[in-house]
Amino acid sequence: MIRLAGAGEEGLGEDVTYDAGEHDRQQQRSCVLPLAGTWTLDSFSEHLGGQPLFDHEPAQHASLDYRRWGFESAALDLALRQAGRSLEDAVGRAPAALTFVVSMRLGTPATSERLHAWLALYPDLRFKLDATADWSAQLIAELAATGAVVAVDFKGRYRGTSVDTQPDPALYRLVAEGLPGAWLEDPALTPETEAVLEPHRERVTWDAIIHSVEDIDGLPWPPRTVNLKPSRFGSLQRLFAAYDHCAARGIDAYGGGQFELGCGRGQIQLLAALFHPGSPNDVAPGAFNLDPRPGLPTSPLALDPEPIGFRLRP
């Protein structure tokens, strides 16, 4: 958790850096950054961008954006609290009921058992699933029969993580043809996979490589939709520029989470509810990352933001 204090208020943010050791290291390092002063959000962000957020080069370059987002979201919360304003007031939008999907893998070996366990409790639940090399035609047919899979993540654009997957044109074909209504997220592009994906280009969407407007413009073909994960952008300016850019270009967007455990989950839910509430947002309440159980909130989710600041009520 990132905590910034000023003028009798406190702003909260969450660092979603993947490596737990990096969190321990930062806590031991404590408050060493020269952040004291009088700032606007813009001048604070510019100053923060020149600071060493790590005392070493992190193993994953994306960690720089993840940690920066923790500070920037805390600064936004603090600034709004000091101003006595809500985020919805600041951006001139009201949060709508939030559509969410549940993101998960299907185990090793992959089976539809866990998905059916969730559907037995919540028949209207929808899913974004990580495809793995052991998905079979039979499994994909079982998934298709549920009508509950709205997106499949190939994890083909990750590098140096535990979820990296290799390009597999046979798997891509099985998924694209067997789940014709699902978005196809982050395929790895090779001559072989591009040939498979060519008829399905309008269903291909991107996540891991989207950190800026320039990344959206640099995609191999214009997307119909993209996954805008706030923590991937690092700065508020880059994130809100992407919202504006997608709106201007007619590109749909959906949100994604990074296993936020604290205030960050509510913050990404609030942003999704303000900017793309009806999309298949991968921002389900954290309990959906655990074993299936009754009594959880359902989609669409009615949010309860605090009257000032950038967070939901506890």
N, C-alpha and C positions, 0 to 999 in steps of 0.2 A: 504494500500500500504506500502510495506517495501522499504526503500531507504537506500542504503549503498554508501558512498562516499569515494574516495581515489584517489590520484595522478591526481586530476583534472577531474575525471570521476565520473559518478553516475550509480549505478546498481539498477534495479527495480525488485520487486517481489510482489506477491499478497498472502495474508493470506486468505484462504477460510473457516476458522472456521465458523460453521453454526450459532452460537449464536451471534446476533448483539450486545448484551450487552458486549460480550468479546472484540469486537472491540473498543467500547467506553472506556472500562477499560484499554485497552492497550494504547490508545491515551492519556489518563490521566496519565498513568504510564510513558509514553514517553521513552526517550533513556537512559535506566538504565543498559543495558547489557554491560559488559566490552569487546567490540569487537574491540577497537582500537588496531592497531599493524600491523605487516608485516606478511602476510600469503600466503601459497599456498591454493588452493581450498581444498585439503585434510586436511591440518592442521587447516584451518578455520572450516571445518565441524566437525572435532574431538573436537575442542574447543567448538563449538556451542552445540554439543551433551551433554556437561556437564553443560550447562547454564539453569537457570530457565526461560523458555520462558513464563510462567504464574506465577503470584504471589500467586496462589492458585491451587488446583487440579481442572482442568476443568471437567464439567459434563460429557463430552464424552472424553474418553482416546484418540480417534483418533485425537482430536484437537491438540495434541502435534505434530503429524506428519504434520498436515495442516499448523500450524504456522511455523514449521521448514522448510517446503518447501518454504514458503514465503521468509525466509532469505536465503536459499540455492540457490533458483533461482535468487534472487537479487545478490548474490555473484558470480554466474556464469556469469550473465550479466556484472557485474563490471569487473571481471577478463578478459573476452573477450574484453571489451572495452579498458582496460589498455594495452592489448596485441595487439590491432588493428586487431583482428581476428573475423570471424563469427563462429557460432556454426557448420555450415556445413563444414567449413574448418577444425575445430578442430576434428570432428568425421569422416572426410573423406567420407561424403555422401552428395548428392544433394537432396534438398526437391522436391518431386514429387507433381503433382496435388493431392489434398486431397479429398478423398471421405468422406462425412459426412452424418449422419442421424439426424433426429429431434427426440428428446426424450420428451415425454409428457405423461400425464394422460388424460383420456377421459371424465373427469367431473363426477359430482354426480347428478343424476345417470349417469352411463357410457353410452355414445352414440358415434356413428361414425361421428357425425356432424362436429366436429372440424377437424378431419382427412380429411374429404371430402372437407372442406373449403380450406385447404392447397393444396390438390391435384387439386382443380379447378384452382389454380394459378400456381402450379408447378407440372405438371403431373408425372414428373420423380422423385419426392421427395420420400425418403424412411424413415421409422420410427422405433424407438425403443420405445415400449409402456410399461408403468407400468400396470400390471394386478391388478385388484381390485376384491373384493369378489362379486361384482354385475355383473361381466361379464357373459353373457348368451351365450348359443349355437348360438342363432340368431345373436348376436353381433359379435361373433367370425367368423361366416359365412360371415357377411358383410365385416369384415376386410380381410378375406382370399380372397374374390372376388376382392379386389383392387390390390392384388399382391404387396402391398407396405410395408408390415410389415416384417422386417428382424430380429427383436429380440423382445423378451418379457421379462421384468424384473419382477420377482416375489417378489423382496425386502424381501426375506425370511431370509437374513443373517444380517439384521440391528437390532440393539438393542438400545433402548432408544432414538429413533428419531421419528419424526412425520410421517414417511413413513413406520414404522414397519408393517409387515403383518404376519398373522398366517398361518401355513402350512394348505393347503386345497387340499387333493388328488383329489377331484372332479374337482376343477378348473384346477389343473395341467393336468389332463387327457383331459379336454375340449381343453385347449390351445395346448398341445402337439399333439393331433390328429387333431385338427381343423386348425392349422397353421403348417403344416408338414415341411415347409422350414425355419422356424424361429429358431434362437438361443434361448435357455431357460436359462436365467441368474438368478443366486442366488436363487435357490429353497431352502426351508428349508427341511432338510432330517430327516424323521421319517420312521419307518418301512412301514407305509402306503404310504407315498409319494415316497419312494425308489422303491416300487413295481410298482408304476405307471411310474416312470421315467426309469426303467430298459431298456426297448426297445429303449429309446431315449438318452442314455448316451452320445453318440458322439455329441449331440447337446447342452449338458449342459455346461454352462460357468460360470465363477465366477468373482466377483467384490469386494464386501464389505470386504471380508476377505483376500484380496491380498495386503500385505504390504511388502513382501520380497520374495526372492527365496525360503526360507524355507516354506513359505505359499503355494507356487506353488507345491513344492514337497510333502507337507502334505495333498494335496487334496485327497478326498476319492477314486478317480480313475484318471489316467492321462488325462488331458484335451486336446482337439484339439485346443482350443483357450482360452485366458483369457483377461479380461479387465485390462489394466495397466494404472491406473489413477496416474499421477505423484505426485499429492499432497498426495496420500495415502502412498507413500513410505517415505516421509519426507526428506531423504537425497538423494543427487545426486548419491552417491555410490550405494545405494540400488536399485534405479531406473535403472541405467545403468547395474548393475549386472543382473537385471531381463531381460532387453533387450538381453543381451548376453546369458543368460540361455535359454530363449525361442528359440533363433536362433539355439543354439547348440542342443536342444532337438527336434527341428522341431515343436514347439508349435507356432501357429499363435497368434497374439495379435491385439487388437484394443484399442483406447484411449477413455477416458471419461472425462467429465467436472464436475465442482462443482459450476455452476452458477457464474463463474468468470465474474467480472464486469469491470476489468481494463486490465493491461498488461498480466495478467495470461491467458486470453483466447487465445491471440496470441501465447503465449509460449507453451501451450499444443497443439495448432494446428501445430506449427512448429515441435515439437517433433514427432507428429503423421505423418507428411509429410516426416520426415527423416527415421522413423523406421517401419511404417506400413501404408503407404498412401492409399492402396486399400481396407482396412478393413472397416467395418461399424462403423466408428469413431463417437462417441457421443460428437462431438466438434463443432457443428453447430455455425455459427455466432450468437451472443446474441439476435439479433432481432427475431430469430425463437422462443424465449421464450415468445414473446408477441403475440398479435392478428395477424391473417394472413393479409398480405398486399403485394401488388406487389412491384417489383423493388429490391428484395433481391438477393444476390449472390447465384448461384446454384452450386450443386455438379457435378463433382469434382471442388474444389476451388483452383485457382492459388494464391499462397501466395506471399507476397512481403516483405521478411525480410530486416531489416536494414543491411547495409554492414558490420557492426561490432556489436558485442554484441549478446544478446539472447532476441530478441523481433521483432515484425513486425512493419513496418511503420504505423504511425497513419492513 
